[in-house]
Amino acid sequence: MSEITRAKILEAVLSERERQDKRWGDQTYNTDLQWISILTEEVGEVAKDVNDLRLAGMFEEIIQCAAVCFAWSEAFINRGGLQNDGE
């Protein structure tokens, strides 16, 4: 995969993260159960677009999934999740 392709994907994910922050505000308080629910809903939207052969929509939903994982990772780190891994 080219670095240009990866850069475009990362740019799309970061742009989506900014959009999510503007729309939903701070979500660092979400529990892991809430995060997995949000992500599952997004994955369901990808599945629907795959089933309906909506390629442009599918890509947008994949980016949203990645951005949700990014946000979840941010929340995980912010609550000290990596400090308690036993290593």
N, C-alpha and C positions, 0 to 999 in steps of 0.2 A: 504494500500500500504506500502511496506517495505521501510525503510530508505535507503537501498542499491539501490533499484530501483530508488528512487528519486535522490540519489546521482549520479547514472549513467546518468540519464536524464539531470541533471544540468551540469554535466561534458561535455556531448555532446553539450548542448546549448552554454556553455562557449567556447568550442573548435570551434564551428561554428562562434561565435562572433569574435574570433581571426582570423579565415579564412576570414570573411567578411571585417574586418579592413585591413588585408593585401591586399585583392583584390581591395577594393573600397576606402580605406583611410578614412579620417575624413568625416563623413556625418552629423555632428551635424547641419549643415546649412539647411538640408532638411526641407521643410514645412510639415505641417500635411497632406496636399493634396498629396505631394510626398510620404510620409510614407504610407498612406493608399493605394496608387497605388502599391507600392512595396509589401506590405502585401497581397493585393488582387491577385497579380500575383502569389505569393507563394501559397496562398490558392488554386488557380486554378490548380497548379501543384499537390497539394495533391489530389484534386478532380479527376484529370486525372489518377493518380496512383490507387486510390480507384476503379474507373471505370474499369481500366485495370487489376485489381487484382494484382498489383505489391506491395506487402507488404513491402519489404525491401526499395524500393524507397519511398513508402508512409511515412515510419518512418523518413527517411532522410529529406523529405520535411516538415514534421511536426516540426522537430528540426529547420529547416531553418525558418519556421514561428515564432517559439518561439524566435529565435535569432533576427529576425527583430523586434518583439515586444519589446525585451530587448533593442535593439539599439534605437528604437523610444522612449522608456522610458528614456534612458540616455539623448537623445537630449532634451526631454521635460524638464527634471530636469535641465540640463545645461543651458537652456534658461530662467530659473526661473519660470517654469510653476506651481510649487507647491506653490510658494510664492504669487501668485495672485488668490488664490481660494476663497477669501472672508471669510475665517474662522479664 
